[in-house]
């Protein structure tokens, strides 16, 4: 059986890849202004419409932003894991994947990352985790602070695993679970859930400090199962529905336990 027919690459796609290659090879930091339109037209030998289509493509991929106004233009932006999360939500929507599968994927991935983190974590990262837990507990009813530090703690564990690709997948799944990828919050932490989550983070930190892979893996498994159970209790019907790109839960919806 013949494979799928590949269409020829559009000129704008070729230009977009060349611009990306330049950004990466020159290690241009986020916020760097790209050359003027005139300079890029000359450099790539294309027409204005082709160049602008290439820039729109890169903007949609999260590689740059286009600032309006006289002093505006294309500016380098570093793609984020939430960009991958957004792409995942689109794929999940088309495939009819229910939101419960996001939890299943996290439960398959994150305990393994916790085990790897226990084998690789350094003292500096452990100190950052402890500081995150301290901030989380300093005002446990500050919902925004708690959400940020919750994400930060999981991010630190994934980073400590020393597996960049798995770290990226983990962060993308986190962004889907938290609603970051589509601009909403998938669920809010009640006081009871915040207390439970903070205790789980402390147990994880204890296992990581001991460099105990089995204990770290089990602590993460328990933590994620508690979170899944709380979310399912609050949003049982929603969890069975296919993920939607932009309408999981309206902002401010509270998760009750």
N, C-alpha and C positions, 0 to 999 in steps of 0.2 A: 504494500500500500504506500502510495506516495505521501510524503510529508506535506505540511501546510505550505502554501505558496507564500513566499516572503515578498512583500512589496518593496520597490526601490525606496531608499531613504530620501526624504525630501531635503532640499537644499537648506531649509531653515533648521532641520534636525542636525545636519552636518555642522552648521555654524554653531548651534547650541553646544554640541559636543566639543568643538574646538575652544569655545569660550570656557567651558568647564575644565578642560585640560589645562588651559592657561592659568585659571584660578588655583587649581591644585598644584601644578608644577612650580608656580611662583609663590605658593603658600600665602596667598593674599588673605589677610585677616578680615573677619566680619566687619562691615562698615566701610571697606575700601571702595572708593568710587572707580568705576570702570572708565575707559577712555570715552571721549565724546562720540556721538553718533557719526560725525564726519570721519573721525579717526578709525572707527570700526568698519565703516563702509569701505574705506580704502584698504584696511588690513585684510579683510575677508573677501573683498572683490564681489560683493553682492549688492542688490538693490535695497532701498529703504524698507520696502514691505517685507522682504525676506529677513532682514536683520530684526525688524520689530517683531515678527512672528517668532524668531529664535529667542528673543528676550522674554516674550510672553510665555513661551514654553519653559524657560528656566525659572521664571517667576512662579509658575504653577508647580514646579518641582521643588521649590524652596531654596534654589541656588542663589537667587538674588531678589531684591525688591527694587521697584522703580519709584523713585521719589518724584512727585510732581513739582511744577514750578520752574522758574528760570534757572535756578541753581540745582535743579534736580537731576534725574538720570538714574541709570542702573547702578546699584550698590550691592556689594557682595554680602550674602547671607549664608551662614553655615546651616546646611540641612539638619533637622532635628529628628529625634526618634518619633515625635508626635506626627511628623510628616508621613513616616512609614505607617503609623497608627491610622492616620486618615485614609491612606491607600487600603489598608487592611479592612477598614469598615466598609469601603465600597465593594471590595471583593466578597466580604461576608454577606453584604446585603444582596448581591447578585446570586450568591450560592444558597441563600436562605439559611445561613448559619445562625442559630439562636445565641442570645447573649450568654447563656449558661456555659457555652463552649469556651468563652474567654476565661472563665474561672478554671475550667478543666485544663486549658493550655498553661495557665499560670501554675496550677498545681503539679503539672508534669515538669515544668522548667525550673521554677524558683527553688524548690528543695535541693535540686542538684546544684544549683548555683551557690546555695548556702554551704553545701558540703565542700565545694571547690574553694569557696572563700575561706573556710576554716583552715584549709591547707596552704593558702597563699597570703592571707591578710597580714599587713604590717602594722606596727604600733601607731603610725600616724593616722591610718584609716580607722583603727579602733578608737582613737581619741576623737576623731570626727563623728563616729557613730555615737559615742557617749555624749558628746556635745549636742547632737541632734535629739537624743532622748531627753536630755536636760531641758532643752528649749521646748520640746513637746510637753513635758510635764510641768513647766513653769507656769503655764496658764492653760490648763487642759480644756477649758471651755472656749478658747479662741479657735474657732473652727478653721479659719483660713490658715493660721499658723500650724495647726495640727495637720491639716491636709498637706501643706508644703513639707513639713518635717517627716511625715509618713512616706511621702514620695522620695525624699532625700535619703532616708534610712535604707529603703529598698535599693535605691540607686547605688549607694555605697557598697552594699553587699554584692550587687552584680558586678561592680567595678573591681572589687577585691577578688572575684573569681578568676580574674586575669584571662578572660575569654571575650575579646571585643565584640565578636559577632553575637554570641549569646547575650551579652550585655545590651546590645542594640535591640534584639528581639524582646528581651525582658522589658526594656523601657517603652517599646512600642505597645506591648500588651498592657502595661501600666497606664499608658495614655488612653487606650481604648476603655479600660475598666473605669478610669476616673472621668471620662468624658472630655479630656483635653483635646483629643483629636477632632472633635466636632463641636467644640465651643459650648458644651453644657457640662453639668456635674451629674454623674450617673447615680449618685447617692450621697447623703450627708451622714456624718458620724454623730450619733447621739452621745450623751455623756457616758452611758454605760459601755457603749462600743469603744469609745476613746480610752477608757480605763483598761478595758480588755486588751486593746491593741498595744497600749504602752507597756503593759506587763509582758506581752508576747515579745516586744522588741527588747525588753530587758533580758528575757530568757535567751533570745538569740545572741545578744551581745555577750552574755555569760559563756555560752558555748563557743563563740568565736574567740574570746579571750583565752579559753582553755585549749584552743586549736583542736577541738573535738569534732571531726567531720560528722560522725553519726548523730551526736547531740544537736548539732547545727541543722542538719537535714530534718530531723524529727521536729525541732522547734519551729522551723519554717512550715512544715507540713501541717502542724497543729494550728499555727497562726492563720494560714490561708483557709483551712477548713472552717475555722471560727468566722472568718470574714465572709466566706461563701454562704454559710448557714444564716448569718444575719441578713445578707442581701436577699437570699432566696425567701426568707420569711417575710420581708417587706415587699418584695417585688416578684412574687412567684409567677404570676401570669406574664409579666413583662419578660422574665428570664427565659420563657419558652418561645417568645416571639423572635423573628429574625432581627438581627442588628440593623438599625437604620442609620444612615449617614449623619442625620442632623436632628433627630427627634427622639432620643432615648427617654430622657426625663427632663422636664423643665427646670431651669435654674431655681435653687432654693427648696426643691422638694426634700423633705426630711425623711430619713430612714428611721423608723421606730423599732424598738426591740421589746 
